[in-house]
Amino acid sequence: MKREFTCIVCPNGCEIEADYEIKNGTPVISNIQGNTCKRGEEYVRQELISPKRTIASSILVEGGELPLVSVRITKPIPREKIPEAVQEIRQYRVTAPVRAGAVICHDFLGFDTDLITTKNVPAAHK
Ligand code: SF4
């Protein structure tokens, strides 16, 4: 089988083409081209076995200069869990001041990834 991928590991976004077979339920890559580094091949292998994605979103801030703070997870999670994860992230609220890098949830959804803030939000002046 042949399949095309756009590597999302770094901003280069290499277009990769891979030939592979499924042997005993495991993809075996026979030919790969377009990746400019080894991480591209690892990305394709991961995509064939179990695609993963990271999430960036935002959550509500109470008492802040801004109403929202941006958040992200620190490690990718299985792609099919993204809708559930987005729903879960919407439940969170934080109180200002908020520091960039603050951990909102350890072991988010049990995937050994943390949900962290990516921006400072000072408290609103009263
Ligand atoms: S193959 Fe390497 S250089 Fe190309 S996008 Fe992936 S990580 Fe970046």
Residues whose N, C-alpha, C, O or C-beta is under 5 A from the ligand:
A	BS01	SF4	C7 V9 C10 N12 G13 C14 N35 T36 C37 R39 G40
